[in-house]
Amino acid sequence: MFKVIQRSVGPASLSLLTFKVYAAPKKDSPPKNSVKVDELSLYSVPEGQSKYVEEARSQLEESISQLRHYCEPYTTWCQETYSQTKPKMQNLVQWGLGSKIKKLVYPPGFMGLAASLYYPQQAIVFAQVSGERLYDWGLRGYIVIEDLWKENFQKPGNVKNSPGTK
């Protein structure tokens, strides 16, 4: 005679109360013949030796294989470029997230964007005037750098038609 011990839980109100249940087969029931695992059809082992045979490649598989081999140099180049560019971009993003430029540029930029929604005519005029001024400043800077370059880095023998030569 076998005894089975099972834990049982009551309803939600008695959720903390657990108790043991003992179960035993009935005394007047006939003994059951147990079935072995090998006798179950679900667990039957196929007879003989199995062998793996690889199927021949189809035309589609061959075409995909050729395409992969053809594209391999390009994908390698893309992966190398990405691996070289990724750290630089992460540094740039990190610099943009933690710098004072963020505090100086973002608020006026967003205020200007909000103002341009309410005053589009004035925003167009402001953009035109600002663009002209930026162009003038850039042109002046270019002229100054060009003059400095000529004065400091150009050799006297290379200058043609300079005012002191005949």
Disulfide bonds with the S-S distance in Angstrom:
none
